[in-house]
Amino acid sequence: MNPTEKENETQRDDPHEIGEVFVNLWLDIKDEVQNWCEAQVIQYNEEDQQIKVHYKGWKSKFDEWIQLSAKERLAKTNSKTPGGPRFTKIEFHVDLQISVRDTQDKWCDAEVTRA
């Protein structure tokens, strides 16, 4: 494995490597009392390398600016909080392979059998 491949593999395995930053990106953020919470990027200041986040379920008075260099507070979505992938729109059809949560909140592979 060459150094570039090793670096790319490390970034994929590191939950604090959040990848491309953009408005509406969902992340796990460690709040001021050290709890991991789901949050969405609502502003991005590329020049100052900081993001403003809104915590899911919280009032906007708790929105805050966070430096992208504060990697100990940033993680990929649902790598530190419970939950699953977010999809904006899925077109369901018979035979579509999907992931669903069962009654114990565990992710399982499934197939759409009827519309």
N, C-alpha and C positions, 0 to 999 in steps of 0.2 A: 504494500500500500504506500503510495507516495505521500508527501507531506500535505498536499492540498486535499487528497481524499480523506486523510486522517482528520484534518481540521473540519471538513464538511461533516464527517461522521460524529465528531465531538459536538458540533453545533446542533445536530439533530437530537442527540441524547441529552443535551443540557436544557432543562426546562426554563432556565433563565435567559437563554438565547431566544429572544422573541421574534426574530426575523424582521421583515419589512414593517415599518410603522406607518399607520394611516388613520385618519378619522374614521370612527365606527369600529375599529379593531377591538375585539374583546380580549382582555387579559386577566390574569390573577394578580392582584396587587396586595402587598402586605400593608395594612393600614397603620396608623400612628400608635395603636396599642398592640401591634405585632400579630394581628389576626389576618389570615388570607381571605380575601373577598373577591368576588367577580366585579369587574369594572370595565367600562367602555371608554375608549379614547374619544373625547369630544372636541379637543383642539390639539394641534401639533405645531410646535414652534421649532422648525428645522434648524434655524440659525442658532438658537440657544440649546438645542438638543434636549428639549423637555416636552412632556405631554401633560395635558389636563385631562383628568379622568373623572367619570361619574360612577359612583358605586351603585350597583344594582340594588334597588329597593330602598335606597337612602335619599334623603332630601338633597337638593342641589347645594345647600349651604355647606355640605361636606365634600363637594368637588374640590380637587386639589391638583396643583402642578407638581410633577415629579420629574427629576432629572433622569434621562436615559442611562446615565452612568451609575445610578443607584440600582444596579442589577440585583442586589439582595432583596429588593422590594418588588421586582418584576418577574413574572413567569408566564409561560404559554397558558392560554385559556384551559381551564379544568385540569391543569397539571398539579395544582395545589388545593383546588376546591372540587367538591363533587359536581357531577354533571357530565354531559356528553357533548358531542359535536353540535354546532349550530348550523342550521341550513336556512336560507332565506326562502327557497321555493323548491319543492320536489314534485315532479310529475309522476304519480303512481300509475303503474300498469301491471297487469297479470304477468307473473314470472320475474318481476323486479326483485333483485336481491337487496335487502336492507338490514340495518341494525336497529334493534328495538330493546327497550327495557322490559324485564319481566316483573312479576309482582314483588320480587325481593330487591328491585332496583339494580339488577345486574344486566349488562349489555349482552345480547344474544343475536346471532345471525338468524334472519328470517326471510321468507319469500312471500310476495303478494300472491294470493291464490284466487281472489275474485275482486272485481271492481265495485 
